[in-house]
Amino acid sequence: MAIPSQPSQSPLPKLDDWDEFLEGRYKEGKQESEFRQYDAKADPGVAEFYRLNHEKQTVAYALAKKKNISA
């Protein structure tokens, strides 16, 4: 399976592809500077993930989820 250069917005077609995906994405020996890029140079998929996270995961959202789980 070839790893796309741009992250896909859809899940992997087969769950069996997960290990191969991880090998390509999270290789050993990665430099610390290659992780957690939040600035303008960040991978667009990472930047969008964090943008949506900050937009959607409000205190009200977290409290509602906690209430659902506790019920």
N, C-alpha and C positions, 0 to 999 in steps of 0.2 A: 504494500500500500504506500503510495507516495504521500508525503506530508505537504499540504498546501502551504504556500508562502504566506498567504493571508489567512487569518483565522476564519473559520466558517461560523455562520450564525445558527447552524443546525447541528444536531447531535451526530455522532459517528453512525454510519449506516449499520455497522455490526458491532456489537459489544466486544467481540473477539479482537477488534482492531485497537482497543484501548492500550494494551501493553506496548504495541508498536508505536502508537502515537506518543506515549510517554517517553520512550527511548529517544525519539527524535527531538522532543520539546525540552526535556529536562536532562540533558547530558551531564555527565560528571565533569568536573573541572571548569565549570562556568565561573567566570569572575563575578565578584560581589557587585560590581558596577552594572552587570547585565540584568540584575534582578530589580524588581519594584521601580520601574521607570514611570513616574507620575507626571513628568513634565511634557512639554510640547513634542518631544522626540519619542514619546511612548508609543508602543504598538497601538494602532487604532482600536483593536479589540479590547485591550487592557484599559485604555482610557475610557471607552464606552462602558465597560463593566463597572468601573468605579464611579462614573457619572451617574449611571442608573442606580447603583447601590446608595449613593448619597441622596439621590432624589426620592427613592421609594422607601428606604428603611428609616422611617422617622420613629420617634419615641412612641407615637400613637400606634404605628404599625407593630412595633415590637411588643407593646403591652397587649394589643389585641391577640397576637400570636400566643403570647404567654397565657392569656386567659383561655384560649381554645385548647391549649395543651393541658392546662390544669383542670379543665372541666371534665 
